[in-house]
Amino acid sequence: MIDELDPMHPGEVLEELYLKPLGMSPGALAKALDVPRTRIERVARGQTSMSSDTACRLAKAFGTTPSYWMNMQTNYDLALAARSVDVSHIRRIEGLNPAAGR
């Protein structure tokens, strides 16, 4: 059985699918996007989350949509959260019937 893969941070996608093929540094992209260099560097290294502002700017720059970038961030965040959920807590709430409270 294959171990669960690590979730992919949107910065890894940015780095591997956009920056490297273009031969562009995070600093050069930041300059083109008119944002602080550290913002793109930290996203590309997976040290910070994708903001909606950055997603909008990347969408314009690369012909994608802001949702493309934000969905990657959401999926990454959910994958990390799912790994950290306390299984005993899940067992306690599995028996709950949300409709019963209505």
C-alpha positions in Angstrom: 0.0 0.0 0.0 1.2 3.5 -0.9 1.6 5.9 2.0 -0.6 9.0 1.8 1.2 11.7 -0.2 2.1 15.0 1.4 -0.3 17.7 0.3 1.1 20.1 -2.3 1.3 23.7 -1.2 0.3 26.2 -3.9 3.8 27.7 -3.7 5.2 24.4 -5.0 2.9 24.5 -8.0 3.9 28.1 -8.6 7.6 27.2 -8.4 7.4 24.0 -10.5 4.8 24.8 -13.1 5.3 28.5 -13.6 8.6 29.9 -12.3 11.1 27.2 -13.3 9.7 26.7 -16.8 9.9 30.5 -17.3 13.4 30.7 -15.8 11.9 33.4 -13.4 12.9 34.0 -9.8 10.3 34.7 -7.1 11.8 38.1 -6.8 11.3 38.9 -10.5 7.7 37.7 -10.3 7.2 39.9 -7.3 8.5 42.9 -9.1 6.2 42.1 -12.1 3.2 41.7 -9.7 4.1 44.9 -7.8 4.2 43.1 -4.4 7.0 42.7 -1.8 9.7 40.2 -2.9 9.3 38.3 0.4 5.6 37.7 -0.3 6.3 35.6 -3.4 9.5 34.0 -1.9 7.6 32.8 1.1 4.6 31.5 -0.9 7.0 29.7 -3.3 8.8 28.1 -0.3 5.5 27.1 1.3 6.2 29.3 4.3 3.0 31.3 4.0 -0.5 30.8 2.6 -1.8 32.2 -0.7 -3.7 35.4 -0.1 -6.7 36.4 -2.2 -4.7 39.4 -3.4 -1.8 37.3 -4.5 -4.2 34.8 -6.1 -5.8 37.7 -8.2 -2.4 38.9 -9.3 -1.1 35.4 -10.2 -4.3 34.8 -12.2 -3.7 37.9 -14.2 -0.1 37.1 -14.7 -0.5 33.5 -15.8 -3.9 33.5 -17.4 -5.5 31.4 -14.7 -8.3 32.3 -12.2 -8.1 33.5 -8.6 -10.1 30.4 -7.7 -7.4 28.1 -9.2 -4.9 29.5 -6.7 -7.3 29.8 -3.8 -8.7 26.2 -4.3 -5.1 24.9 -4.1 -4.6 26.7 -0.8 -8.0 25.4 0.5 -7.2 21.9 -0.5 -3.8 22.1 1.1 -5.2 23.5 4.3 -7.9 20.8 4.5 -5.4 18.0 3.9 -3.3 19.3 6.8 -6.3 19.6 9.0 -7.6 16.1 8.1 -4.3 14.7 9.2 -4.5 16.4 12.6 -8.1 15.6 13.5 -8.3 13.6 16.7 -9.8 10.3 15.8 -11.3 9.9 19.2 -13.2 13.1 18.7 -14.5 11.8 15.4 -15.8 8.7 17.1 -17.7 10.8 19.6 -19.5 12.8 16.9 -20.2 10.0 14.5 -23.4 9.1 16.3 -24.8 12.6 16.1 -27.8 13.1 13.9 -28.0 16.8 12.8 -31.6 16.4 11.6 -32.7 15.4 15.1 -32.2 18.9 16.4 -34.8 20.4 14.0 
